[in-house]
Amino acid sequence: MNKNYLNIIGVALIIVVMNSFFVVTEKEQAIKIEFGKPVGGPIIDSGLYFKIPLIQTIIKFDKRILEWDGIANEIPTKDNKYILIDTFARWKISNALEFYKSAKNEMLAQSRLDDIIDGAVRDEISNRSMGEIVRSTDRKMEIYISDVKGSDEASDEELAKSGARKDIIKSILDKVGSKLEELNMGIEIVDVQIKRVSYNKQVQTKLFNRMVSEQNMIAEKYRAQGEGKKQEILGKQIQKEKEIVSGAYLKSQTIKGTADAKATEIYAKAYSKSPELYNYYKTLETYKKTLDPSTYFILSTDNKYLNFLEK
């Protein structure tokens, strides 16, 4: 009988000892709960820890960065245009004890973050214009903004602002961080980003019309540049053709002049050697060029033209 009691006591001691220790891993942090209330500070380092069995319980929380994914909300901008904003954030439990006191668990914490982050996003978006929200970089637009005046979208200055999206995100992050610090929730906001920006149908129609107009302007600009380049090339080609023709004509006239001078020189030499033969040759050439069956001449008998013709 005593042996059975000893066995029972031994088993009970083993159970008590096993329930007296707990392990916290690298990705966890924990707090001790005693009679429904937290005791001691948060346990953030991994290792083996002691607890009072049957009196103290352990609640563990994730030490890694967690994700918050909000619901897309339609928010009016500063220039009274409704825009659909979809945001997400990353957060972590910075103090497990304060987190337990304020939120108890991650599900309730996500619900609290819904109110805090959505409120900060709504406040910031309502104080910004459409142009500031849409633009995310300081890249200069390739169109002439002055050419699209008259549009009731963002003004020239608003469209030209550099990196407005970064300022919006930073402001939202600062507001959320300040609110969490004020509420002492044991939560640290790591990052907030705008995942998607959408427009209602009215704004979409205006936006698409504007995009078409801007692209047409760019296309027209390139067409004008191409036409100018075409005329420049054609002008150069015509000028080159004129230069070639002029050069060829000048060269032909030079050759012709040289040939005529050479021929005159030959004729002069021939005439000086035998004037009678030269006159005879030239007269025959004249006959060859002027006489044909359809040509009639009325000449006197003593005309020199008839000197070498037989009567």
C-alpha positions as CSV (number, residue, x, y, z in Angstrom):
1,M,0.0,0.0,0.0
2,N,2.8,2.4,1.0
3,K,4.5,1.5,-2.3
4,N,1.5,2.6,-4.3
5,Y,1.4,5.9,-2.4
6,L,5.0,6.4,-3.2
7,N,4.4,5.7,-6.9
8,I,1.5,8.2,-7.0
9,I,3.5,10.8,-5.2
10,G,6.4,10.2,-7.6
11,V,4.2,10.6,-10.6
12,A,2.7,13.8,-9.2
13,L,6.1,15.2,-8.5
14,I,7.2,14.5,-12.1
15,I,4.1,16.2,-13.4
16,V,4.7,19.2,-11.1
17,V,8.3,19.4,-12.2
18,M,7.4,19.1,-15.9
19,N,4.8,21.9,-15.5
20,S,7.3,24.1,-13.6
21,F,9.4,24.8,-16.7
22,F,8.5,26.3,-20.1
23,V,10.5,27.1,-23.2
24,V,10.5,30.4,-25.1
25,T,11.8,30.1,-28.7
26,E,13.6,32.7,-30.8
27,K,10.3,33.8,-32.5
28,E,8.4,34.1,-29.3
29,Q,8.0,36.3,-26.2
30,A,5.9,35.5,-23.1
31,I,4.3,36.8,-19.9
32,K,3.3,35.0,-16.7
33,I,-0.3,35.2,-15.6
34,E,-1.1,34.6,-11.9
35,F,-4.8,34.4,-10.8
36,G,-5.8,36.2,-14.0
37,K,-3.3,39.0,-13.7
38,P,0.2,39.4,-15.3
39,V,3.1,39.3,-13.0
40,G,6.7,40.2,-13.7
41,G,8.0,41.7,-16.9
42,P,7.8,40.3,-20.4
43,I,10.2,37.5,-21.3
44,I,11.8,38.4,-24.6
45,D,14.9,36.2,-24.7
46,S,14.7,32.6,-25.8
47,G,15.5,29.9,-23.2
48,L,14.1,27.7,-20.4
49,Y,12.2,29.4,-17.7
50,F,10.5,28.5,-14.4
51,K,6.9,29.1,-13.4
52,I,4.8,28.1,-10.3
53,P,2.8,25.1,-11.3
54,L,-1.0,25.2,-11.1
55,I,-0.8,28.9,-10.1
56,Q,1.0,30.6,-13.0
57,T,0.1,30.2,-16.7
58,I,2.1,31.3,-19.7
59,I,0.8,33.4,-22.6
60,K,3.1,33.6,-25.6
61,F,3.1,36.2,-28.4
62,D,4.8,36.4,-31.8
63,K,8.0,38.4,-31.8
64,R,8.2,38.6,-35.6
65,I,6.9,41.4,-37.8
66,L,3.2,40.9,-38.4
67,E,1.0,42.1,-41.3
68,W,-2.0,44.4,-41.3
69,D,-4.1,44.5,-44.4
70,G,-6.8,47.1,-44.5
71,I,-10.0,47.4,-46.4
72,A,-10.1,49.7,-49.4
73,N,-12.0,52.9,-48.5
74,E,-13.4,55.7,-50.7
75,I,-12.0,59.0,-49.3
76,P,-12.6,62.5,-50.6
77,T,-9.5,64.5,-51.4
78,K,-8.7,68.1,-50.7
79,D,-10.0,69.1,-54.2
80,N,-13.3,67.2,-53.6
81,K,-12.6,64.2,-55.7
82,Y,-13.4,60.7,-54.3
83,I,-10.6,58.2,-54.5
84,L,-10.3,54.6,-53.4
85,I,-7.3,54.0,-51.1
86,D,-6.1,50.5,-50.2
87,T,-3.3,50.3,-47.6
88,F,-1.3,47.8,-45.7
89,A,1.1,48.0,-42.8
90,R,3.6,45.9,-40.9
91,W,3.8,46.0,-37.1
92,K,5.3,44.1,-34.2
93,I,4.6,43.6,-30.5
94,S,7.3,45.7,-28.8
95,N,6.1,45.1,-25.2
96,A,4.2,41.9,-24.5
97,L,3.0,43.0,-21.1
98,E,1.5,46.3,-22.3
99,F,0.1,44.4,-25.4
100,Y,-1.7,41.9,-23.1
101,K,-3.2,44.7,-21.0
102,S,-4.5,46.7,-23.9
103,A,-5.3,44.2,-26.6
104,K,-5.1,40.7,-25.1
105,N,-4.5,39.0,-28.4
106,E,-3.6,39.6,-32.1
107,M,-7.2,39.5,-33.3
108,L,-8.2,42.4,-31.0
109,A,-5.0,44.2,-31.9
110,Q,-5.8,44.0,-35.6
111,S,-9.2,45.5,-34.9
112,R,-7.7,48.4,-32.9
113,L,-5.2,48.9,-35.7
114,D,-8.1,49.1,-38.2
115,D,-9.4,52.2,-36.4
116,I,-6.1,53.8,-35.9
117,I,-4.5,53.3,-39.3
118,D,-7.7,53.9,-41.3
119,G,-8.3,57.1,-39.3
120,A,-4.7,58.4,-40.0
121,V,-5.1,57.5,-43.7
122,R,-8.4,59.3,-44.0
123,D,-7.1,62.4,-42.3
124,E,-4.0,62.6,-44.5
125,I,-5.8,61.9,-47.8
126,S,-8.5,64.4,-47.1
127,N,-5.8,67.1,-46.7
128,R,-4.1,66.3,-50.0
129,S,-5.0,67.0,-53.6
130,M,-5.5,64.3,-56.3
131,G,-2.2,65.2,-58.0
132,E,-0.2,64.7,-54.8
133,I,-1.7,61.3,-54.0
134,V,-1.3,59.9,-57.5
135,R,2.3,60.9,-58.1
136,S,4.9,58.8,-56.3
137,T,8.1,60.1,-57.8
138,D,9.8,63.4,-58.7
139,R,10.2,62.4,-62.3
140,K,9.4,65.3,-64.6
141,M,6.4,64.9,-66.9
142,E,7.3,64.7,-70.6
143,I,4.4,66.8,-71.7
144,Y,3.9,70.5,-71.4
145,I,1.6,71.0,-68.4
146,S,0.5,74.4,-69.6
147,D,-1.0,72.8,-72.7
148,V,-3.6,70.9,-70.7
149,K,-4.9,73.8,-68.8
150,G,-8.6,74.0,-68.4
151,S,-8.8,70.5,-67.0
152,D,-10.4,70.4,-63.6
153,E,-7.9,67.9,-62.3
154,A,-4.9,68.9,-60.2
155,S,-3.3,72.2,-60.8
156,D,0.1,72.7,-62.5
157,E,1.9,73.2,-59.1
158,E,0.3,70.2,-57.6
159,L,1.3,68.0,-60.5
160,A,4.8,69.3,-60.4
161,K,5.3,68.6,-56.7
162,S,8.1,66.1,-56.1
163,G,7.7,62.9,-54.2
164,A,4.3,63.8,-52.6
165,R,3.5,60.1,-52.0
166,K,6.5,59.7,-49.8
167,D,5.5,62.7,-47.7
168,I,2.0,61.2,-47.3
169,I,3.3,57.8,-46.2
170,K,5.7,59.4,-43.7
171,S,2.9,61.6,-42.3
172,I,0.6,58.6,-41.9
173,L,3.4,56.6,-40.3
174,D,4.1,59.4,-37.8
175,K,0.5,59.8,-36.9
176,V,0.0,56.1,-36.3
177,G,3.2,55.8,-34.3
178,S,2.2,58.8,-32.1
179,K,-1.3,57.3,-31.5
180,L,0.1,53.9,-30.5
181,E,2.5,55.5,-28.2
182,E,-0.2,57.6,-26.6
183,L,-2.4,54.5,-26.0
184,N,0.6,52.6,-24.7
185,M,-0.5,49.4,-26.5
186,G,2.9,47.8,-26.7
187,I,2.8,47.9,-30.5
188,E,5.4,49.4,-32.8
189,I,4.4,50.3,-36.3
190,V,7.2,49.3,-38.7
191,D,5.8,50.5,-42.1
192,V,2.7,51.8,-43.8
193,Q,2.3,51.7,-47.6
194,I,-0.4,52.6,-50.1
195,K,-1.0,49.4,-52.0
196,R,-3.5,50.6,-54.5
197,V,-5.1,53.9,-55.7
198,S,-8.3,53.6,-57.7
199,Y,-10.8,56.2,-59.0
200,N,-14.5,56.2,-59.2
201,K,-16.1,56.1,-62.7
202,Q,-16.4,59.8,-63.1
203,V,-12.8,60.5,-62.2
204,Q,-11.7,57.5,-64.3
205,T,-13.4,58.9,-67.4
206,K,-11.8,62.3,-66.9
207,L,-8.4,60.7,-66.2
208,F,-8.6,58.5,-69.3
209,N,-9.6,61.4,-71.5
210,R,-6.7,63.4,-70.1
211,M,-4.3,60.5,-70.8
212,V,-5.5,60.3,-74.4
213,S,-5.1,64.0,-74.8
214,E,-1.6,64.0,-73.4
215,Q,-0.6,61.0,-75.6
216,N,-2.0,62.8,-78.6
217,M,0.0,65.9,-77.8
218,I,3.2,63.8,-77.5
219,A,2.4,62.0,-80.7
220,E,1.7,65.3,-82.5
221,K,5.0,66.6,-81.2
222,Y,6.9,63.7,-82.6
223,R,5.0,63.9,-85.9
224,A,6.0,67.6,-86.2
225,Q,9.6,66.8,-85.4
226,G,9.6,64.0,-88.0
227,E,8.0,66.3,-90.6
228,G,10.6,68.9,-89.9
229,K,13.4,66.4,-90.2
230,K,11.9,65.1,-93.4
231,Q,11.8,68.6,-94.9
232,E,15.4,69.2,-93.7
233,I,16.6,66.0,-95.4
234,L,14.7,66.8,-98.6
235,G,16.1,70.3,-98.7
236,K,19.6,69.0,-98.4
237,Q,19.0,66.4,-101.1
238,I,17.5,69.0,-103.5
239,Q,20.5,71.4,-102.8
240,K,22.9,68.5,-103.4
241,E,21.2,67.7,-106.7
242,K,21.4,71.3,-107.8
243,E,25.1,71.4,-106.9
244,I,25.7,68.1,-108.9
245,V,23.8,69.4,-111.9
246,S,25.5,72.8,-111.7
247,G,28.9,71.2,-111.4
248,A,28.2,68.8,-114.4
249,Y,26.9,71.7,-116.5
250,L,30.0,73.8,-115.7
251,K,32.3,70.9,-116.5
252,S,30.4,70.2,-119.8
253,Q,30.7,73.8,-120.8
254,T,34.4,73.8,-119.9
255,I,35.0,70.7,-122.1
256,K,32.9,72.1,-124.9
257,G,34.8,75.4,-124.8
258,T,38.1,73.5,-124.8
259,A,36.9,71.4,-127.8
260,D,35.8,74.5,-129.7
261,A,39.1,76.2,-129.0
262,K,40.9,73.1,-130.2
263,A,38.8,72.9,-133.4
264,T,39.3,76.6,-134.1
265,E,43.0,76.1,-133.7
266,I,42.9,73.1,-136.1
267,Y,40.8,75.1,-138.6
268,A,43.2,78.0,-138.4
269,K,46.2,75.8,-139.0
270,A,44.5,74.2,-142.0
271,Y,43.5,77.5,-143.4
272,S,47.0,78.9,-143.1
273,K,48.5,75.9,-145.0
274,S,45.9,75.8,-147.8
275,P,43.2,78.4,-148.0
276,E,41.7,77.0,-151.2
277,L,41.4,73.5,-149.8
278,Y,40.0,74.9,-146.5
279,N,37.4,76.9,-148.4
280,Y,36.5,73.9,-150.5
281,Y,36.1,71.7,-147.4
282,K,33.9,74.3,-145.6
283,T,31.8,74.8,-148.7
284,L,31.1,71.1,-149.0
285,E,30.2,71.0,-145.3
286,T,27.7,73.8,-145.9
287,Y,26.2,72.0,-148.9
288,K,25.8,68.8,-146.7
289,K,24.0,70.7,-144.0
290,T,21.7,72.9,-146.2
291,L,21.0,71.0,-149.4
292,D,18.2,68.4,-149.4
293,P,15.3,67.5,-151.9
294,S,12.8,69.6,-150.0
295,T,14.8,72.8,-149.9
296,Y,14.8,75.4,-152.7
297,F,17.2,78.3,-153.1
298,I,16.8,81.4,-155.3
299,L,20.3,82.7,-155.9
300,S,22.1,84.8,-158.5
301,T,24.5,83.0,-160.8
302,D,27.5,84.9,-159.4
303,N,26.7,83.9,-155.7
304,K,29.7,82.4,-154.0
305,Y,27.5,79.6,-152.7
306,L,27.4,78.1,-156.2
307,N,31.2,78.3,-156.8
308,F,31.7,74.5,-156.6
309,L,28.5,73.4,-158.2
310,E,28.5,72.3,-161.8
311,K,26.3,74.2,-164.1
